[in-house]
Amino acid sequence: MIRQCPNSIRCRRQNVLAQDLRNGHLEETFNDPQVQHLGIAQTVESPTLGQTTMIGQAFRLSRTPSRLVRAAPACGADTDDILRDLGYGAEEIAALRARQVI
């Protein structure tokens, strides 16, 4: 038997959608009837994983609907853009990379 998180149990008793994501419970989350009913699971394209399904916003706003448009970037994927926005030049970024700072 899988031990459930006490907070998840308390939330569910109050009809609040909650799922313990520790210890490989992610599949249970995607299969949860409430997740399926609300359409919270959304498929997006990831540059490294291809099509992947993620959990979107768990509630709906009537005037500002939520939709996932892309997967999270890979670790470090935006580093150069962020450093350029902060004023670093190409040579400075290359030097940081050569020194394994980034």
N, C-alpha and C positions, 0 to 999 in steps of 0.2 A: 504494500500500500504506500502511495506517495504522500508524504507529509505536506500539508498545505500551510501556507503562511497564515498566522492568526489574523493579520490585518485583512487579508483577502476574504477570509471566512466572515469576519465582522461586516465588511462592506457588502458582501452578497446577502447577508441577513437583512440588510437595509435596502435591498434592491439596487445597489450601486455596482455597476460593472467593474469588476476587479479580477485580476488574474496574477498569480505568482509566476514570474518569469524566470525564477532561479531554477537550477537543476533540470534544464531541458523541458520546461513546461510550455515552451513557445507553441508547439503543435496544438496543445490543448486550447491555447488562446485563439488560434485561427479557426479551430473547430467549434468554439463556443457558440451556442445558438444566438446569443445576443449580438455578438460580433458579426455573425452572418446576416442576421435580420437588419442591422443598422448599416451594413455595407462598409464597415470600418476598415476591413482589409482591402488594400489597394495595391495594384501591381504597377511598378515603375521600372524604367530601364536604368540599370547600373552599368557604368563603363567597365567594371571589372567582373561583375557577376551575371551580366545579362538581365533578363527579366527577373525581378525579385518582388515578392509580396511583403508589404510592410503594414504596420498598424497605423492608421491615420488618426485624425481627431475623433475622440470618443463622443462628442456631442455635436449637434447641428445648430447653426445660427441662421435664422431666416434671411437676414439681409447680407450676410457675409459668409457664404458657403465655403467650406474648406475642401481642398483637393491637393493631394501630393502630386507635384509636377516632376520631381526627380529624386533619385536616391541621394543619400548623404555622400559627399565627396570622400574619396580615399584619403587616408591620413597623409597630410602634407601636399595634397593635390593643389591647394590654393596658396601655398607658401610664397611662390614667386609673385603672384598678383598682389598679395597683401603687402609684401616688402616693397614692391614698386609703388603701391598706394601710399606707403609711409615715406617715400622719397629715396629709397635705395636704388642705385643704378645697377645695370647688368654686371659690371665688373665687381661691384661690392657683393652682390648676391653670389656670383661665381666664387669669390674668395671665401665667403661664409661656407659654401658647399665644400670647397676644397679642404677647409679646416674641420669639416664634419660638424659644424655648428648647426647646420640645417640638413 
